[in-house]
Amino acid sequence: MSLNGNTPSARIVAVQDDLVTIESLVDANGDYQPLIKNEVIYILPSRLAADGRQEWLKAEILRIRGIRADAQVYESTTGVGVGDLVVQSGQQLSAELGPGLLGMVYDGLQNPLETLAAQYGTFLPRGVDVAALDRERQWSFKPLIRAGDEVTAGDAAGSVAEGRFQHPIMVPFDWPGRWRVEWILEGSYRLDDPVARLQRCDGGRAESRPLSMKQRWPIRQSLSQALVRLGKAQREYPQTPLTTTIRLIDTFFPIARGGTGCIPGPFGAGKTVLQGLISRYSNVDIVIVVACGERAGEVVETIQEFPNLADPKTGGTLMDRTIILCNTSSMPVAAREASIYTGITLGEYYQSMGYDVLLIADSTSRWAQAMRETSGRLEEIPGEDAFPAYLDSSIRNLYERAGVLSRNQGGKSQQGSLTLIGTVSPAGGNFEEPVTQSTLGTVKTFLGLSAERAYRRFYPSVDPLLSWSRYHAQLQPWYNEHIGKGWSARVEARLADLHRGDDISRMMQVTGEEGITEEDFILYQKALLLDMVYLQQDAYDAVDVSVPMARQLRQFELVERVFKSEPLLTAEGDHERKQEIRQYYTRLTGLIKNLNYAADQSGDYRSLLASVETLLEATPDAVSVPAEPVK
């Protein structure tokens, strides 16, 4: 039996939710077609769809036992029965790579949702397969090599313009050996059109292959690691910070460009707004947002907002340089698990071109829960909280695909990065649960959101007493060159003041203000000022929403002057003096907070700065810290 040229090679022998067991069939020669782990298969339900269409349900082989295998199905298995036929693709679950990815909204299997909606309506039918990239759109191809040149996998054969980006068309990454160019074209072509023909020339099997502008890559295999093994790239140590223009992150808890970070927090703590600000204002070229198992309302909000948000880098829309992959909580669990791998593969693809890519995965908790459900159905031995025993290694393998990649293309050295930030949604805000703990053992920046700070409207609600970054020492050479020596020590000093201020606050809750010294009360007020005017940032103010590093440095130096000064007190008695101290720092806090809302060098800015200077100069021990411009 053959269906459109595809011969079924297996059949269903058991169905359990989205997990099926298949058994190989004997072919005409009496042999079994081999089953391959992670191979994509298609289930053909014997009962046709309501419109008479034969459904092709995509699935992936997870475990092989002789001539039987367990596979997870990426769509509903309603109507799938024992005896239904299975077609093997012979390929692993892969992402389609090529021009046209930017600006797209996909599901976790890279099905273009807008195209599906246009063809089938709001409610997507089951068993429909649509190409990830538009096959009819034409691209202006410019060759970078000539007939007779020799190339290998990953070499750029030409390029096309994808928006404001130059998109190299590379020799497929899985082509073995060396290839000689027989001919190459120039002009406008579709993705499936051959733009060149290459012939094997390294003494291997004689063959000639056409080269088009698209290729595929297995999502569970690291593309950057494959390029390193081929000798086409080198992994570098991240040495520059990811500038987010969020003061709390850039100053106290930096993330390296090409590094890793996580944002765990309870419901309502502001994760969605924070990751939106990071994706919009970070100094990266391309943003990939993976909505993995989040509520449909949040995903729809993201899809609707991004096309309307102005891109501060280009003046266009943020969607022009963004790819969104969404698998909401109402979509199949198996597809949720694959969505993060698909997003990382697309990120590695643009990283290999020399672009800086930021991938935000929201949330890895839902991804881990999808693994837990699949593991339970496979009857694997569970670990803590019923998560699979390999949860920790899976999380490590995920974040290890981030990094900095150096390549030499056409005699020019280029460097690309993939920064991976995952949000975690621990139940009840419990940071001791397995997903959060495994993530904390892997990433190098931890931005822990606090329900208490969110309740007090302290945004971003990142708890400075709980969060940390291991990138301070790694980025110190960059800080020494661009900001000035001793920057890390200055930041650590202010962080220590925050911790000391918190200790004093707890002591006051027990003893009252009269139970602490005047010196401690002043330090507590200074720590509170640092929190109010520097750590907090207004995402809905046109000025304060995004603060460049140069302005951050000026604000930080102003805060340092506050810490190095003492108020000039005139009152007698402990209670009256502390009341005067409180009034002084309350006034100073209000002035600096209003200064944060004033545009640089505007009349309001100069007036407010003069008022702050006047207040600071009225102290007996005011110390001025000379400003060093950011280079």
Beta strands, then each sheet from edge to edge (+ up, - down):
strand 1: 10-16
strand 2: 19-24
strand 3: 39-44
strand 4: 57-65
strand 5: 68-73
strand 6: 85-92
strand 7: 94-97
strand 8: 105-106
strand 9: 138-143
strand 10: 150-152
strand 11: 156-162
strand 12: 165-170
strand 13: 178-184
strand 14: 187-190
strand 15: 196-200
strand 16: 208-211
strand 17: 215-218
strand 18: 233-236
strand 19: 260-264
strand 20: 286-292
strand 21: 322-327
strand 22: 356-362
strand 23: 403-409
strand 24: 412-424
strand 25: 445-446
strand 26: 468-469
sheet 1: 1+ 2- 5+ 4- 3+ 6- 1+
sheet 2: 7+ 17-
sheet 3: 8+ 21+ 20+ 22+ 24+ 19+
sheet 4: 8+ 21+ 20+ 22+ 24+ 23- 18+
sheet 5: 12+ 11- 9+ 14-
sheet 6: 10+ 13- 15+ 16-
sheet 7: 25+ 26-
end
